[in-house]
């Protein structure tokens, strides 16, 4: 008993540190969950309104379920603390949180629990119950216990903590005229009249009808959404108006053989759009060849695209076909078309006009039947004015233009994309995670995404690597310390006053490495990928950011490519070292 009281009366500095007040955004946080600071009187009036509108029994069920949901959330924090202390100390996080949240002062009378053996018995004294006090204020002394929200909280919290249903009964209640409230909790099957109490956890009567109507609306919306979603390939995710408009243009172009020019910033998913166009068109099932024009050395572009005859240049020991010949009958995707040398631009124009190519060192033209899909993140019309891009080729390529919106204009799609990436990387890294915390979701929605979908993809993978198995991804798992200025947050000091807090993302990152949830190699890979993304693919700029030479960065990227392919060969999974955007 003395030990329980000692735990219950501990200073609670660690819990107060989890409370953050952010006046700049008007938000309060408990760990990673948003909280509200509301008037007890207003809550009491709402409670009275529910009782008067629904009746005592139905209001009890609704309030019990609300408390149960709150207990489930607080249990998440307690379970994370269980890794660093014994079961009793970890469990007492809930009662201490209930006290910190201003609901009731909790004093343990008797607590016996063994999570491994699934054994539980708890008896607690409640003082200053807001629910009991306001019920007496509105209705006077009641014949039955009335702290329904608090009982729901205790049941939800203990059930989640123990991993089995725990039921509490209020054996004394301030609303019945007792000085304080007293509750007893144990596994559901150990109560003879459990069914009489567990029925309040199930919606019924008017609540059932409202939920049934809500379910029908959700199902109807889902049916409509599914009908639209059926038009999308599995790797094309989006419901935003901007995305749908771009995809609608793609669908119209797919049924034809027209040359398509895809425009968009780095990382928006131009290659995904190109592949979708190919799969929807009449050439599906034939070759799809992707070429990054910026990645081919200038003196090898023509040989790479159009092929070369034996002896055409030093080292050309055999004749070999180019990318256009390999794509014959299908589609070729020319990414970063603006980086194509002028000499190669003339030959590309001939392909578009005449449908024929000529190998380097060859004398005879060769007919090819290829659909060209080009893409750029630059402004080709400006390049035409400066003379770095042929005007006639530009007008040939620009016959049908599709502009892919940046991620910052697709806020409705961020949650869907993040969920998809979470499932993918949980499988790749063999981890089970419960999703994102409220604060992490808010951070994802408010971030400007200069690197677009590729940056989101890398960020979610970072979160999967850093988050502990079985937990939720938090803000510090997603963003590096230099990702951007965070809104100032105020916490509670030992006296309960507001105090400006500083972040501890670097410390959390170090603990993730030391705790074994991430390796130095993974951290290095994420750091390099982030630098390259922020430099928009410019290796020289990325190298300067990292304090490396361009050659050193290129070497490390090559090593990541090799290691990723080796891992994929062993595990049968896609390489995680180098990936394109969605």
N, C-alpha and C positions, 0 to 999 in steps of 0.2 A: 504493500500500500504506500509506504513512504517513498519507495523508488518511483512508483507511478506518479505520485504528486510532484516529485522532483522533476520528472520529465515534463509533466503538464505545465509546471510553473517556470520552466526554463525560459531564458530571456527571449528566445525566438528571433534573434538577430538574423539568422539565415532565412527565416520566412519573411520577415519585414523587408529584407533585401530583394525579395521577389516582387514586391509591390512597386510599381512605377507610375508616377503622375506626369503626363506629357501635356503641359499647358499650350504648347504651340499647335498641337493637333486636336486638343480636346478629348484625349483618350486616357484611360487608366488601364494598367495591365497587371495581372497577377501571373507571374512567370510568362508564358506565351499566350495567355487567354485574356481577352478584353473583359473588363469589369465595369460596373456602373455604381456610382455613389448616389443613392436615392434617399428620399425622406422616408423614415419609418412610418410616419403618419399617412403618407401617400400610399405606401404599400398596404397599410391597414385598411384604407378606404377602398383600394382595389379588391382586397380580400373580401370586404363586406359586400361590394358590388357583385362579386362572383357568387357568394352565398345567397344573396337576395334574388339573383337572376336564375341560378341553376338549382338552388336548393342545397341544403347542408351536405347531403351525401355526395352529390355530383361535384360540388365545389371541393370537397375533401379529396376526391380522386384526382381532380385536376392539379390541386396544390401539392399532393403527395408525389405525383409524377414529375412536377416541376422541380421539387427538391431532390428527387432521385437523379434527375439529369445533372443537377449541380454537383451532387456527390460524386458522380462518375468522373466529371472533369477534375475535381480536386484529387481524386484517387490517382490520376496520371502523375501528378507531382509527387505524391507519396511513394509511388512505385519506383520513381527514379531515385529517390532517397534511400530506398531499401537496399541498394547496392553498397551503400557506405555505412550502414548501421544495422542493428538487429531488428527483428520483426516488431517488437513493442515500440521502439523509438520511431521506426518508420510509420507505424500505424497512427501514433499520436500526432502525426502531421495533420490529419483530418480534424480532430478536435481543436487543435491549436489554430488551424485556419478558420474554423467555425467561429472561434472567439475573435480572431483578428478581423474577420469580416463583419463583426458587430451583431451577429445573429443571437448568440447565447454564450454564457461563460460555462465551459465544460470542465467538470472535475471527475476524474476516473475513480470509481469505487472498487471495481474488480475487473481485471482484464486478463484473460487467458487465451492465448492464440498460438497456433503452430501451423504456418502456411504449408509446410511439407506434409504434415499429417492431416491437413484440412480441418483442424479443430479450432473452435472459436466459442468464447463466451465473454460478453462485455456488459458491464453495468456502469452507468454514468449519471452524475447529478448535473442538472441544468439550472443555472441561475440567471435571472434577468432575461427570460425568454421574451423576445419582442412579440412573438405570435400569441403566446398566452396572455400577455398584458393587453394587447389590442383587442383580442376576442372578448375579454372581460369588459373592456371599455365600451364595446358596441353591444354586447349581448348579455352581459352579466355572467354570473357563475353558471357553468355548463355541467351537464351530467356525465359527459365523456371527455376523454383527452382531446385537445384541440390543436396541438403543435404539429400539424400535418406536414407542412413543408420541411420542418426540421427532422421529423421521423423519416420522411422520404429521403432526405440528404443522408442520414445515418445508414439507411438500408442500401442506397446506391453506392456510397463510399465503401462500406464494409464488404459488400458483394464484389465490387471491382477489385479491392485489395486482396481479398481471400481467393478470388477466382471461383466462387460458389455462392448461391443465393443465401444471404443473411437477412433475417427478419427481426426488426425491433418492435417492442411494445412500450407504450408510455404507461407505466404503472402508477405514477403520480403526476399531476399536471397543475400548474398555476392557474390555468383556466377553470379548473374544478374547485379552486379555493385552497389548494395546498400552497405551502410557502415557496416551494421550488418544484421543478419537474424531475422525474427519475425515469430512466429508460433501461430496458434489458434487451440484449440482442443475442441470438444464437441461430444456427442453421435452420432453414425453413422446416426441414423434416422433423426437427425436435420439438416443434410446436404442435399441439393437438388441434388447435383451431386456426391453423395457418391460412386455410382457404378464405376465411372470413376477412383476413387482413390483406392477403395478396391480391384480392379482387380489385383493390384500389390502384393497382399498377396497370390495370387493363382499362382502356377507354370503353365507355358504355353509354347507353341511352342517347341524349342529345349529342354528347361528344362523339359517339359512334357515327351518328348521322352526318355531323359536320366533317369528320375525318373521311367518311365514305364518299361524300361529295367532293372533298379535296382530292381524294385518290382518283376519282373519275376524271377530274380536270387534269391532274398530272398525267394520267394515262393517255388522255386525249392529246395533250401537248406532246407527249412522248411519241405517240403514233404519227403526229404531223412531223415531228423532228426526224423520226426514223425514215419517213417517206422521203424527206429531203436528204437525209444522211445516206440513203441507198445510192444516191448519185455520186457519192464521194468514194474514191479508193481508200483503202485502209490507212495509207500513210498521208492522206490529205485531211487535216483536221481544222475545222473552223465553222463558226456560225455567225460571225460578224458580217455586217452589211458590206464592208470593204472587201473582205475575203470572198464573199459570195458573188460580188460583182465581177471580180477578177476571174473567178472560177467559171462564171457564166460565159464570159468571153472565150475562155479556153475550150469550153464544151462546143461552142459554135464553130470554132476554128478546127476542132478535132475531126469533124465529119468531112473536111475538105483536105486538099493537098497544099494549101497555101503556106508560104514561108511565114514563120511567126517570130517576132522580136519581143523578148521578155525584158522588161525594165524593172529595176528595183535595187535597193541598197544591198550591201554585203550581208549575207546571212538570212535573207528573207525566204529562201527556198526555191530559187530559180530552177535548179536541176530537178527538184521534186515536181514542179509544174511541167517541166519538159517531159519527164517520164510519164506523167499522167496524160499529157497530150498524146504521146506515142501509144499508150495503152488504150486510149479511147478511140483512136483513129483507125483507118482501114489498113494500116501497116503493122498493127499489133501482131505479135508472134514472130515478127521479123527482127533484124538486128537493130539495136539502139546503141550508138557509139557516142560517148561523151568525151569532149576535148576541152581542156582548159588552155586557151590560146596564150595566156600570160605565163604559163608554166613551161612552154617550149622555147628553147633558145632560138634567137632570131635566125641564125644560119641553118637551122634544121626544120623550120616551120613547113617549108614547101615539101620537103621529103616526107615529113611526118603526115601531112594532110593528103598529099597527092601521090605519094609513093616515089620510088627511085629504081632506076635500072642498074644493073651490075656495072661498076666502074664509074658511076655518075659523080662520085666524090671519094676522097680518101677513106678507105675502110668499108666501102660498099662492095662487099665480096659477092653478094648475090642480089638478084632483083627481089624487091618486096613491095607488096601493095601498101597504099596509104590508107588513112582512116576512111576516106570517101569510098574506096573500093570495098572495104570491109562492111560499110554500112549500106551497100547496094541493095535496094529493095526495101530498106527500112528508113530510119531517121538518124541524123547526126546532130548532136547538140554542141554548138560552138559557144562556150562560155567565155566571158571577157573578150568579146569580139573586137572591142576597141583597141586591144593590144596587138592585133594582127598587123604585121608589116605591110607597107604599101605594095610590095611586089606580090605578096600572097593575096592581097585584096583583089588584084586584077584577075588572078586565076579563079578565085572564089566567084567573082562576077560571071566568069565564063561558065562555071558550073550552073549557076542560077539561070543564065540565059539559054545556054545550049545543051545543058545536061551532059557535059563531057569534061574529062580531065586529061592531063598529060603528065606522065611521070617525069620526075627530074632525070634528065639525060635521055629521055625517050623521044621518039620521032612520030609515033602514031597516037592520035587521040583515042581515048577509051570512053565509051558510053557508060554513064551511071544513072541509076534512078533512085535518087535520094531526096528525102524531105529534109530541109534545113530549118533548124530551130536555133536562133541566136539569142544571146543574152549579154547584158552589160549593166554595170552599176554606174557608168559614166553618162555623159550627155553627148551622144553622137553628133547631134546637130551643131554643137559648138566645135567639135573636132572637125566637122566638115568646113566650117568657116575658117579654122586655123590651117587647113590643108593637111591635117594628119589622118584624115579619113576620106575616102573617095565618095563624092556626092552621088554618083550613079549607083554605087553599091549600097549606100545608105537608103536610097529610095527603093531599091530592090528588096532590101531586108525589112523595110518599114511598111510593107504591104498590110500587115495585120499586127498591131501592137497591143500587148497586154502589160499593164503596169501592176506589179505585185505590191500591195501596201506594206509598209513597215509594221513591226509588231506594236509600236506605240499607238497605231491607229486601229489596232485589233484587240482592245482591252477585253472584250467578251471571250476571246479565244485563249487568253493566257492560262486560265485555270484548266481548260481542256488539254492544252499542250503540256502543261506541267504534269498533269495526271498521267498522260501517255508516256512522257519521259520517265516519270517515277516508276511505272510498271516495267519499262524496258530495262532501266539500270538496276532495279532490284533483282531482276533475273540475271543480268550480266554479272553483277557482283555478289550474287547468292545471298541477298539480304531480305529480311521482312520488315517493312516499315509501315506505320499506321497513317501516313499522309503528312500534311503540313499543319503547323500550328496556325492559329488565327493571325498572329502577328506576322508570320512568314507569308501567309496568303496576301495580307495587306501590303507587305513589302514588295512582293512580286507584281502586284497591280499598280503600285505607285512608281516603280523603277522605270526610267525612260528607255531602256533597251537599245543602246547605240549599236550593239552587235546583233540585234534582232533575234530570230529563232535559234540561230547557232549559239548565241550567248546564253539564252535560256536553257538550251540543251546541256551545255557545259556546266551551267550553274546548278541544275538539278542533279547532274552526276556528282558534282562536288558535294552536294547535300547528302546524297545517298552514301557516299564514301565516309563522310564525317559523322553522320548521325548514328547513334547506338542502335543495334538491332532491337526491334520491337517498340521503338519510340517514334516520335514525330520529328520531321525536319524543322529545325528552328532557324531564325534569321541568321544567327552566327554561323550556321552550317552552310548557308547559301552565299553570303557576301563576304568578300575579303575586307580587312579593316580599312582599305583605301578605296572601297567601292563608291563611296559618296558620303556626304555629311548627313548624319542622322539627326533627327529632331531631338532636342534636349529632353531628358526625362528626369523626373524628381522621384526619389524614393523616400522611405520612412527611416528616420534615424531611431536610436534607442528610446528616445522620449516620445516617439510618435509624430514628430514634426517632419515637414517636407524638407528634403535635402537633395541637392544636385548630385547625380550619380554619373560615373564614367563607365564606358564600356569595357568589356573584358574579352573581346573576340580573339585577340592574339593568344591569351592564356587558354581559351577554350580550344583553339587550334592545336596548341602544344599538348594539351591533355588528350586530345583525340589521337595524336601520333603516339604518345607514351602509353595510352590505354590500349593500343593495338587495333583501333577501329580505322586507322589510316596509316599508310606507310610513307616514308620520305619520298620514294619514287612516285607515288600517286600525287603527293603534294607538289613535287617538282613539275610533273606533267600538267597539272591543273594551272600552275603559275605560268608556265610557258604558253598554254592554250589561251589563257586569259589575256596575256600580253599581246599575242598575235591578233586576237579578236579586237582588242581595243585599238590596235594600230591598223585595223581594217585590212589585215593580210600583208602589210608592209613589214618585211622581216628586218630591214635596217632600223626602222622606228621602234619595233618591238625589242630588238637587241639593245638599243640605247636605254630603253625603259628598264631592262633587266640588268644593265651593266655588263653586257657581253658584246663581243664582236659579232658581225653578221655571220661569219663563218662558224663561230662557236654555236650560235643559235641554230643554224642550218644543220649542223652535225647532230645536235641534241634532238631536233625534230625527226631526223632520219632514224636515230636510235629508237625513238618512241614508235615510229612506224614499224620497224623491224620487230620490236618487242610485242607490239599489239598484234601483229600478224602471227607471231609464234604462239601467243596465248590463245588466239582464236583457233589455231590449228589443233592445239591440245584440248581445249574445252568445247570445241564445236560451236563457239559463239562468235558474233561479229566482233571485229577488232575495236577496242575502246580507245586506241591511241590516236587515230585520225578519223574523224567522222564529218560528214557533210551536214548541212542544215536540213530541217524537215521541209 
